[in-house]
Amino acid sequence: MNDTKYRLSLQELSELATEIRQIILKGEGLSIDDFVMRVNKIKPSELGYRKVKAIQHEDRLLAYFPNKVYWALKNKCNKIKNIEFQSSDDDFIRRNLNKSRKWLAEYCFTKQKAIEDRAKILNIHPITTWHQYTIMEDTFILKHINEKGPAWVSKQLGLTRASVSNRRYVLKNNFPKTHHYYTPEDDKFILANLFKGNKYLASVFGVSPSAINTRIYKHLHIAHKSIKQFKNLRKVAILGGAFDPITKGHSQLAEYVLKNTDIEEVWITPCFTHMYDKNMTSGLNRINMCKLANYNNPDIKVFDFEIKNKLTGGTYDFLFKLLSDSEFSHQYDFSYIIGMDNANGFEKWKKYNLLKNLVRFIVVSRQGIAKNKKNKKEIWYKKEPHIFLNAGSDIMESSSTIVRKITKGNPLNNCKYITDKVADYIVNRGLYGCSSQEI
């Protein structure tokens, strides 16, 4: 909100209007600059944010200013390009670092470049290119916008109506409450997924559809007619994990999803690095074991995208990178498979509130996994478009840790947790400290 210290009171306006009338009546040849400095008794650098902002409130000022003088004063002020910054200007900039360059330039009545240069001199970077909302402003928006409308709220905050409307959308959808900084990778993602619509893209970046619309047409210069539509995408579910080694439980999970959903293929995707930085068998060995475990099912494939691209981020980074590649996003409609234990702790995942908008999640409950005690309406994975499956005892234990403990220093024979081909692969290469002797 605007600091009242830099707003004219009605009494000040009245006094200013009285002097203007006297000047007009007497025909004094007083310049606008001299007049403003004499009446307001302030330095030229303080002119902008103390007086001109008030001048812009036409509904309050036109009652006092004759139109000719009002526009003359406003136009004269607009010609001030290079002000000599005073200590009061520097203090004002420091107090309002959360504001945009444009906002500060308007209040200091200078160019945005001058504000940026001054910030460098004062060593108070960064100053953003947009308005950063405070908690008080967010509270003010949520409290008044439904009753009084965005036009009234924007006027009170001294912001544009579009900015306030966008902020309401962000707050309503519980998106991250900071402005999104678009990167070249973001633009690549937008271009690869234009056909999915602005609403989808907005949910991925945590902004409003109108903000995405602005990015597409004004910054990326994409014409609406040039956006191609891709239909009948093949439905693919990704099953990610370490798979060190892959177990029968993993394969059963993939088969269960194929059988009970509209998914046409499941892609088993070994990770490049462990989420807890644990040591793992080489990526090549894990890929080979995954292929051996599912060699007889053509609908279960092994996808080496994460290992091939050496991705070290979380699930969000992997899916964002994948969907940014038009080779995949234009051919496949992706879902992501996770267990209910992971789904219940989803808030711990990186960018979880955006991740659940990136793709559809298929959450599978197995025997022995504690149920979520929250109300059904509060459980995110029980809302569309996500799918919840209760597999019960149809899927056996899939812990790779159990297999590693069994094999360490012991011969591997007829292990119920892994297939024979995977067992032979482990024995032949002596993985996990397994003995090559057979019983």
N, C-alpha and C positions, 0 to 999 in steps of 0.2 A: 504494500500500500504506500501511497505517497506520504512523505513526511510533512506534517502540517507546518513545520518550520519554513518550508519552501513554497507555501501556498499563500496567496493574497487573501486577507480577510475582506468581508464586505465593507468594513469601514475604510480600509486602504483603497479599495476599488472606488468607493464613493469620493474619497479625497482626490484620487487620480482623475476621476471623471470631471470633478468640479474644476480642477486646474486646466484640463483640456478645454472645457467650455470657455473659461476665461481667456485662454490663449486664442481660441477661435474668434471670440467676440472682439478682442483687442487687436487681433491681426498681428500678434507678435511673430517676429521672424526667428523663432527658436527651433533649432534642429531637433529631430526625433531623438538623437543620441543625447544631446544636452538635456532635453526634457526628461527623458527616462532617468538619467543619472541624477538630475536635480530632485525629481519627485521621490524616487525610491532611495536615494542616498546610499547606493551600493556600488561596488566595483563593476567594471564591464564584464569580468569573467563570471560574476554572480548573476548577471542579467538573465541567463537562460533558464536555469532550473528554479529560480525564485519567482520570475515574473511571466516568462513566455508560456510556461505550462498553464498558468492561470488564464492567459490570453486565449489559449486553445479551447477553454470552456466557454463557448460562444453564448450558451444560454444564460450565463451569469454576467457576461461582459457587455453584450450588445445593448443591454438595458442602460448601461452607463456610457458606452463609447458611441459617438456618431460613427456610422459605417466607414466613412472616408478615413478618419483617424485610426480606427481599429485596424483596417487593412494596411494602412501606411506603416503603422507601428510593427505589425506582424511581418510584413515584407522586409522592412528594414532590419529587423532582428534576424531574419533568415539569411541575410547577406553576411552575417558574422561567421567567418570560416576559421580563422586562426586566433584563438583567444590566448591571452597570457595567463597560464594557470597560476592560481594563488594557493596558499596553504589550505584555504577553505575548500577549494576544488579537490585537492588531493585527499583531504579528510572525507569528503563526500564520496569519492570513488572507492576509498578503502571500506567505507561503511556499506557499500552496495555492490560488492564483488559478485554477489549472486545474480545480479541483473545483467542484461545483455549489453553489448557495445552500443546497440541502437538506442536502448533505453537511456543509458548514461549520456550519450551524445545529445539526445533531446533535452535532457535536464541541464546539461552544461552548455547547451546551445552551440555545439560545434560539430565537426565531422567525426564519424566513427573511427577513421584512421588516426585522428588526433588523440582520441581516447586510448586507442591501442598503443600508440607511441608513448603516451604519458605513462601508461601502465608498465611498459618496458623500463622507462627511466626510474620509476618508483619500485621496480622489481616486485610487482604484485600480480604476476601472471598466475593462472590464465584468467582472462575475462572472456566469457562465452559469447557466442553470436546470437544467443536467444535468452529468453527470460527463464531463470531457475526459480521455481516456486518454493516458498517457505511453508512450514507446517501451518502457520497462521493463515496464509492465503488459501491453502488447501481446505482448511476448516471453514473459512469464509465461503468458498465456492460451494461446498457440500451443504452448508446451512441455508444458503439463500437462492441458489440457482433454480431450483424447482419452483419456488414461490414467486420470485421476482424476475427470473429469466436471465439469459446470458448477457443481454445488452446492458441491463442495469448493473450486473456484477462486474462486467468488463469496465464500465464507466467508473465504478467505485475503486477498482484496482489500478486504473490507468493503463489497461492493456487492451488488446484488440479482442473483438468478440470471438473470432476464430480461435485465438489462443486459449481463451477461457473454455470454449466448447470442447476443444481437444483435451484440455486438462480434465474436464469432467469425465470424458470417456475413459481416460487413463485411470482415474481414481475409481470409477464405477467397476471396472474390470480387474481391479487389483493388480495392475501392471507396475513394473518398477517406476518409482516416482522421480526419475531423473530423465532429462532429455536424451534421446537416442542420438549418438554420434555415428553417422553413416560412414562406413568404411568401403573400400573397393570390393571387399568380399561380400558385404551386405548388398551392394548394387548388383553384383553377379548373381546372388540368390534371388533378388527381385526379378531380374531379367529372365532367369530360368523358371520362375514360378508365376509369371504374370497371368497365365491362363486360369489360375486358381482363384483370382479375384482379390480385390483390395481388403476385404474383411479378413481373409486368411492371412495375408501378408501383415496386416495390422496386428493380428494376434501373435504373430511370431516375433515381431519387434517391440511389442508393448506400446504401440502408438494408436492413434485414431485412423480410421480409413481415409479421412480427408488429408491427413498428414502423408500417408502413403501415396495418395493421389497427387499431391504436390510434388513428391519426390519423383514420381514416374514421369509426369508431363512437363514439369518446369526444370528439373535438374537433369534427368536422363533423356528428356526430349523424345519420349515415346508417344507416337500417335495412337489413339484408341483403336482405330481401324487396322493398325498393323499388328495388333496382338493376336497371335495364332491360338486356336483352341485345340487341345489334345484330349480326345475322348477314348473310352474303352481301354483305359490303362490296365495293365496286368497287375492284379493284387498280390503283393509280396509282403510277407512278414519277416522281420529280421529278428533272429535270436542271437543276442550278443553274450559274450562271456569269455573267460580265460580258456576253458576247455582243455585243462591241463591235468589229466586227459579228459576227453569227451566220454560220457557214460551212457548207459542204456536209458537212464532217466531223461537225459537231454534229447535223445532221439524220440522217445515216447512223447515228450512234450511237443515236439515239432509235429509228430503224426496226429496228436490229439487236436491241435489247432487246425490242421488241414481238414480233419474230419468234421469239426464242429463249427466252423466259420466259413466265410466266403473267400478265404485265402486260397490262392492257386499254387503258390510256392512258398517255401520257408528257406531263407538263406541263413545258414549258420555262420556267424561272423566272429572269429577269434580276435581278441583285442591285441594291440601292439604292446602296451604296458599295463601292468596290473594297477587297479585303482588304489590299492594300498601299498604300492611299490614293492610287492613281493617278487622274488626271483621266479622266473618261469622257464619252462622248456622252450627252445627256439620256436619262432613262428612257423618255420617250415615243418617241424615235427608235429606241431599241433594241427596245422592245416592237413597234413597227410593222414593223421588219425581221424580227423573229422570226415574226410573222404571215405576212409575205410569203414567207418561206423555206419555210413548211410549209402553205400555203393549200390544197394538194390532198390533204392527209392528215388526215381528221377525227379520227384517234386521237392526233394530236400537237397539243396545245393550248398556248397561251401563258398563263402564270399570273403576274399582276402583284401578288401578295400582298406580297412584300417591298418593292417600290417604293411601293405604295399605303399601307403601314403605316410606311414610312420606317425600316425596321429597319437598325440599324448594327452589330449584333453578328455573331457567327460563325454557322456552320451549326447549332450546337446551339440557339442563341437563336431562329433562324428556325423550326426544326422544333418546338421547344417551344411557341412562340407559335401555330403552325399547329395543333398537336394539342390545344391548350387550347381551341380554338374547336370546340364541339360540332357546329356546322354542317358541319365537315369530318370530324372524328374519328368521327362516327356514320354517315357515308356512305362513307368511303374508307379503304382499307388501304394506307398509304403505304410506298413504298420510296424509296431515294435512290441515284442513279447517280453514280459517280465513276470516274476512270481509275486504272489500276494505279499510275501514278507518284504520285498523291495518296494512294492506299491504303498504299503503302510508307512514306510519311512521315506516317502518320495520327497518330502519337504527338505530333506538333507541333500538332495541332488542339486547340481549346479544349474541355475536358471530354471528351476522346476516349474515355476508358474508360466514360463514361455515354452518350455519343453513339451508340456502336455497339449499345447496348441500346434506344435510342429508336425506331429504325426498322430495317428490313432494308436492307442495302446491297447494291447490284449493282455489282460491280467488273469493269470491262472492260479487257482488255489489248489494246493495239494494237501494230502493227509498230514496232520501234525503241525500245520501252520496256524497260528492263532488268528482268529477273525478280528476284523476291525470293529471296535466297540462304538464307533461314531454312528450317528443317525444316517440312514441310507441316503438321505438328501445331501448330506455333507461329505459323502465319500466320492471323490472326484472320478474314480474309475468306474463307477456305476452310473455315470451320466454319459449320454451320447456325445461324441461318436465312439467313445471307448467301449470295449467289450470285456465283460467279466465272465470267466468260465470256472465252474466248480468241478475240478477233475476228481477230487476225492482220492480213492486208492487206485485209480486207473494209471497213475504215473508213479513209478518207484523213486526212491531216493536218488538224487542226481549229484550228490556232493563228490567232487573230484578229490577232496581232501581225504575221504575215506579210502579211496583207491590208492593214493600215494602212501598212506600209512600201512595198508595191507602189503603193498609190493616192496617196501623198503627193506632190503636185505633178505627177502624171502623169495622162493621160487613162485612164479605166477602160473596157476593152472586152474581152469574152470572157475574163474572169478565171476560171480553173478552180476557184478556191476558194469562190466565192459564186455564188448563182443570179442569173439575169438580172434578176429583179424587185428583188432586193436591190441589185444593181449600179445599176439605174436610180434607185432611191431615194437611194443615196449621191450619184450624179451630180447629180440634180435639187436636192439640198439642199447640195451642196458640202461634204459631210462628209469628215473626215480630210484636208483640204487637197486634195481631188481636183479635177482640172480638169474642166469641163463639156464640153470639146471631145471629139468622137468621131473615131476614126481611120477 
